[in-house]
Amino acid sequence: MGDTPATDPDSVIASDLVILWGIDAAATSVHFLHRVAEARRRGAKVVMIDTYRTRTAAAADRSLLVRPGSDGALALGIMHILVRDNLVDHDFIRDNVHGFPELAARILPDYSPEAVSKITGLPELEIEELAAEYGAAASPFIRLGSGLSRYGNGAMTVRAIVSLPALTGGYAKPGGGCFCGTSTSGAFAMKEVTREEFMTSPTRIINMNRLGEALNSLSDPPVMSLYVYHSNPAAVAPDQNEVIKGLCREDLFTVVHERFMTDTALHADLVLPATSSMEQSDIYRSYGSYCIQRAAPAIPPVGASKSNWEVFSLLAKELGFEQPFFSQTADELIDTLVAGDSPWRMGINATDINSGNAVRLKLPADPGQRFLTPSGKIELLNPRLDQPLPRFIPPHASTDPYPFWLMTAPAFYALNSSFYERPDLRNKLAGMRITINPQDAADRALDADSVVTVWNSRGEVDFILGVSENVPCGIAVTEGAWWIEHAPGNRTVNALTSQRLTDMGRGSTFYDNKVNIRGKTGQPPLAR
């Protein structure tokens, strides 16, 4: 799809079939779920596809539970049936799709319902029914969750799923298409604020998904200082034991710019007080809609708290950067971001942006004529990639020697590691839990609400055990990235995740892990 904007999420109300694929929208996209409910009231059918029955299942007409990391195979299996049963839009494909003949001839024959059933665990009949329903829908809408990309095969999985509307012409239909997330950087003069030309010499880029490796193994030169803002890597970075080992280095100078004494801040040599969103000017983008909003501070900074921009500006001056750029206020920087023309802001003036209200950006009027790729078409065949056509590749952990897939899902009352400073929200979460199927618990003589140890080659973590039929056998679900001080033991979930990367983009693979579970002597402590 290249730089093509994602389907407008608001258009889902015009859909007659909504597929919530790998997203617990009830926890992570409540605003979108309201629109899904409206589509359902208008007659749309809603299907949820996930690895376990999440809260979002209540908003769906039916739920399909697949094996972790197998979603790409399901998408290819649906395409196999669409082609087999002539449910594709040949006119749309002719005018807007590159590589369909190659996909149909070289790839799709391998993804029969029988083959896909073996990969996904879905019965062949359910695969057939889903494909028939998708092919018959006038405007099918797919909403992807970000978790699909957090496997070793994540890029290929997303590539396969976003190809589905290309076969049915969904991208040209109001209420049809596929929505992964929004990228609105084109609405802003980003180069005017990133200013990479200020670097006096090239510098290396370190992947934050391999922070543990960077802190412990990089040389020539080694990492000697770490500045942390907007993050709590001791809790949220993969391979927690390696990250904490690095943070404990005596020769590492660590600065943390924070509002709370997080797990990472406890390892800092210097903690700088940060402002909250109530104390600073900012402009906000959304990954769930095409809206932006400028905000003014509601109160002055508390105590010595400073915003990121103020700290960076002061630090730049001390480091010898004399450019006037670093003397700007945050409001002046925002003015620069929204200066000049952009097709995203056509018809939007400074008064609109400065009102403090949410402003909806503009999208191309014709959803079928906006494919920003070298060919101007949806490129099912992309010769610039190592794998020119979509196909299924197994996730990393498919060969790991442990019985449970570990699903590190989002929490309903938290956001990653944020809000765990709130005892009221921690109490609603009822402690750091891991949930398995009752049969798996019985087979291991594990009791609900007991403390269990979850382990693999990277570490061990104590959890309070939950038992639920919503979780299939062979899957273990834990929600949120708890702080260590509130955990039953001395580590949290990311002691079990790995620094392995995705097949494209070098992204995280938080869902691509396997573990084992054993009982632990003693009663579970109260959630702290």
JOCOR-V991169 format. One record per pair of residues at least 12 apart in sequence whose C-alpha atoms are under 7 Angstrom apart, sorted by the first residue. I is the first residue (numbers start at 1). GAP is how many residues later the second one is. If there is no record, write none. Layout:
i-><I,I>
gap-><GAP,GAP>
This chain:
i-><1,1,1,1,1,2,2,3,3,4,4,4,6,6,6,6,6,7,7,7,9,9,10,11,11,12,12,12,12,12,13,13,13,13,13,14,14,14,15,15,15,15,15,15,15,16,16,16,16,16,16,16,17,17,17,17,17,17,17,18,18,18,18,18,18,18,19,19,19,19,19,19,20,20,20,20,20,20,21,21,21,21,21,21,21,22,22,22,22,22,22,23,23,24,24,24,25,26,26,27,27,45,46,46,47,47,47,47,48,48,48,48,49,49,49,50,50,50,51,51,51,51,52,52,52,52,53,53,66,66,66,67,67,69,69,70,70,71,72,72,72,72,72,73,73,74,74,75,75,75,76,76,76,77,77,77,77,78,79,80,80,80,80,81,82,82,87,88,88,89,89,89,92,93,93,96,96,97,97,97,97,98,98,98,98,98,99,99,99,100,103,107,113,113,135,139,139,139,139,139,140,140,140,140,141,141,141,141,142,142,142,143,143,143,144,144,145,150,150,150,150,150,151,151,151,151,151,151,152,152,152,152,152,152,152,153,153,153,153,153,154,154,155,155,155,156,156,159,160,162,163,165,165,171,171,172,172,181,181,182,182,182,182,186,187,187,187,188,188,189,189,189,189,190,209,209,209,209,209,210,211,212,212,212,212,215,216,224,224,224,225,225,225,226,226,226,227,227,227,228,228,228,229,229,229,232,232,232,233,234,234,235,235,235,235,235,235,236,236,236,237,238,238,238,238,238,239,239,239,239,239,239,239,240,240,241,247,248,253,254,254,254,255,255,255,255,256,256,256,256,257,257,257,257,258,258,258,258,259,259,259,263,263,273,273,273,274,274,274,275,275,275,275,278,278,278,279,279,279,279,279,280,280,280,281,281,281,281,281,282,282,282,283,283,290,290,291,291,291,291,292,292,292,293,293,293,293,293,294,294,294,295,309,313,313,344,344,344,345,345,346,395,396,397,397,397,400,402,402,402,403,403,403,403,404,404,404,404,404,404,405,405,405,405,405,405,406,406,406,406,406,406,406,407,407,407,407,408,408,408,408,408,409,409,409,409,410,410,411,411,413,413,414,416,416,417,417,417,417,420,420,427,430,431,431,432,432,432,432,433,433,433,433,433,434,434,434,434,434,434,434,435,435,435,435,435,435,435,436,436,436,436,436,436,436,437,437,437,437,437,437,438,438,438,440,446,448,448,448,449,449,449,449,450,450,450,450,451,451,451,451,451,451,451,452,452,452,452,452,452,453,453,453,453,454,454,454,454,455,455,455,455,456,456,456,458,458,459,459,460,460,461,461,461,461,461,462,462,463,464,481,486,486,488,497,497>
gap-><370,371,372,377,378,370,371,369,370,366,367,368,172,173,174,175,176,170,171,172,170,280,25,163,164,23,24,27,129,163,22,23,25,26,162,25,160,161,24,29,124,125,126,160,161,27,28,29,121,122,123,124,27,28,29,120,122,123,124,26,27,28,29,122,123,124,27,28,29,122,123,124,27,28,29,122,123,124,27,28,29,121,122,123,124,27,28,122,123,125,126,121,122,30,31,32,31,29,30,384,385,16,14,15,13,14,15,16,12,14,15,16,14,15,16,14,15,16,14,15,16,17,13,418,419,420,417,418,54,55,56,53,54,82,326,49,50,86,84,85,88,89,320,43,319,42,46,85,86,89,32,35,84,34,35,36,39,53,85,28,29,31,32,50,49,53,48,79,80,78,79,80,77,73,74,281,282,69,280,281,282,279,280,281,282,283,280,281,282,280,286,284,14,15,33,31,34,35,36,37,30,35,36,37,34,35,36,37,35,36,37,35,36,37,35,36,35,358,359,360,361,362,244,351,358,359,360,361,243,244,349,350,351,357,360,240,241,242,349,350,348,349,347,348,349,234,235,231,230,16,217,12,13,196,197,195,196,106,107,105,106,107,108,158,155,157,158,149,150,147,148,149,150,147,28,29,290,298,299,289,32,27,30,31,34,31,30,27,28,29,27,28,29,27,28,29,27,28,29,27,28,29,27,28,29,30,31,32,31,29,30,28,182,246,247,248,259,181,245,258,257,256,257,259,260,261,219,255,256,257,258,259,260,254,255,254,20,19,16,14,15,16,13,14,15,16,12,14,15,16,14,15,16,17,13,14,15,16,14,15,16,220,221,31,32,33,31,32,33,26,30,31,32,19,20,21,18,19,20,21,22,16,17,27,14,15,16,49,50,12,13,14,12,51,70,71,67,68,69,70,66,67,68,60,63,64,65,66,59,60,62,61,21,13,14,17,18,19,16,17,16,117,116,115,116,117,114,112,113,114,71,111,112,113,70,71,72,110,111,112,69,70,71,108,109,110,69,70,71,105,107,108,109,69,70,71,104,69,70,71,102,103,68,69,70,71,69,70,68,69,12,16,66,64,65,63,64,65,66,62,63,100,97,33,96,31,32,50,55,30,31,32,33,45,29,30,31,32,42,43,44,30,31,32,33,41,42,43,30,31,32,35,39,40,41,30,31,32,34,35,36,29,30,31,33,73,17,18,19,15,16,17,75,14,15,73,74,12,13,14,68,69,72,73,12,13,65,66,67,68,64,65,66,67,61,62,63,64,41,60,61,62,40,59,60,37,38,36,37,35,36,28,30,31,32,34,26,27,25,60,12,41,42,37,13,16>
